[in-house]
Amino acid sequence: MQPLDRLLRPRSIAVIGGGAWCANIVRQCGTIGFEGAVWPVHPTKAEVGGLPAVPRLSDLPGAPDATFIGVNREATVGMVAELAGMGAGGAVCFAAGFREALAELADGADLQDRLVAAAGDMRILGPNCYGFLNYLDGAALWPDQHGGQREATGVAIVTQSSNIAINLTMQRRGLPLAYAVTAGNQAQTGLSEIGTTLLEDPRVTALGLHIEGIDDLAAFARMATTAARLGKRIVALKVGASEQAQVATVSHTASLAGSDAGARALFERLGIVQVGSLSVLLETLKLLHVAGPLRTGRIASLSCSGGEASLMADRALGTRLSYPPLTDAQKTGLRAALGPKVALANPLDYHTYIWGDQDALTRTFTAAADPGLDLLCVVLDFPRADRCTSPEWQYVVNALRATRDATGVQVALIGSIPENLPEDEARRAIDLGIVPFCGMDEALEAMSAAVMPDRPSSPPPLVAELPADPRLLAEAEAKAALAGFGLAVPRMVRVGGAAGAAEAAEAIGYPVVLKGEGFAHKTEAGAVVIGLSDADAVARAAAAMPAPSFLIEEQVTGAVAELLVGVVCDPASGHVLTLGAGGTLTELMRDRVSLLLPVTATDIRAALERLRIAPVLQGYRGKPGANLDAIAEAVLAVQAYVAAHPGQIDEVEINPLICTPERAVAVDALVRKGDPT
């Protein structure tokens, strides 16, 4: 397969089609200052967008590096084949009506397969794709308006939504965009490979992703590895948490949205920053572009208002940010700069005594700039330029610049609401090495998202594929299979009818649990009886239970807690491991943590510490704790079983795993298993 560089950084561009979309591309290339050749192609029109057109691709002076194909879906396939045959660098396939339209067009999938075959080794973006904007080199294969401008460096954004891409180029936050690329259906070239190529451009400082569906798990992991190797960061906004969003995703781009828990676990595993809104995506990218990630989350906030200081303090609650108390050195310097009337604290209200005095502002900010801080923030809302003037506000900006130069501590400006930090002021701040945040809430969320302490690298996630025709194993069969990989299960005997139940219980030893087989939810169906302590009790319970067969198990006593251990196959993310509070209250408590396989015992211990029931597991109010090593061994046994059956496991669930001070025993197990696809 050809590299993507030739397509994304072209020296010549062909535009096939004569509609308004194609004419707009020709004009946009001129407006943005593309220095290469632009060649319109149309069978009947003499010119497109003000440039002379040729009737056929064969009439071009050479094979174009990049081509925008703006014709109908059937003709698109033919154009792609012809471009590939002449050695072109790649094409944007604008037309819709492929795999994303299966509900409306029965031949959509077949046509998309034909398109990919026609391309061969030539790169294509799409179909159902708007194209891309390369603001570094001035290439605009983009059939619409956009709000960007030429840049020397900046962040790259990749999205599967053309409209989202347009909207992001219209931002007025001062964020320099290097690329905006849409992936469309990802028929041949997916978001992960696009992202990897953009990261490798030394002029790109960070990568932002708007993700509807992950195209290729292994390629996605390679993209994250590339970012780590280059010292760059990836910020992702992933849709699909709601059922409605998943439906919209499938209809829009033919992508697999995957589970929200799986995506979160994947991003955490790969060191990708996850955010929840477009505004925070942009503000986080801005922080990474100017300053890079934060290591500790320790910040200081200064403003000339107690109200702003209080808001900064309150809005940081629940984030990964902290306001460390002022050191003696900070207090001494601040007292000298501010005098005796100002109460010293972090966040700090420095009042208005020094407003308009650039030297005093510089002394104040410099005194607050402790080297242990990740970021020194100053809240500053600019007045409306159409009705007010703001010369004194520039003193604050200049003082921040002087503070950064004198101390080496990274500094930031925060407009408490987005519109109060104008775009020209944000651009000037970036030029001065100051992070300009548009909106207090957005700023604090972005800073919290960008807290990324150094951590050891993790192995790539275990690739998951949904099995064909999965079936639910009987509980006894599931337990036996898992026990073969080291999972502790109760002593148990399976009997075909009530007559043998009492005899089996005698062999196991009392107390025992009686379970009726053939029920998906035994507790709700009344098919579980615990605490049976003699043969008569077992016989009566079995006779009263309408079940074709029974399991008689030892009753595990001495429980400290009950846990849920589950693994679900999520092709978009991998095998998702869930650890949480178990038993009959699992759904009510919703106390759970998700990880991706493979995991280590250390990962499992760390995950258990994040649960709300962690104090119980560790021993609460003098009571004995659970055997955490035994819990880890149980989880690793489940992992070993899944890893030993690639492409066969749809779901494994242990609920509950009874955790005692001595052991961890799976008293109920569910396995859904099929054949590899």
Order of alpha helices (4+ residues) and beta strands (2+ residues): alpha-beta-alpha-beta-beta-beta-beta-alpha-beta-alpha-beta-beta-beta-beta-alpha-beta-alpha-beta-alpha-beta-alpha-alpha-beta-alpha-beta-alpha-alpha-beta-alpha-beta-alpha-beta-alpha-beta-alpha-beta-alpha-beta-alpha-beta-beta-alpha-beta-beta-beta-alpha-beta-alpha-alpha-alpha-beta-beta-beta
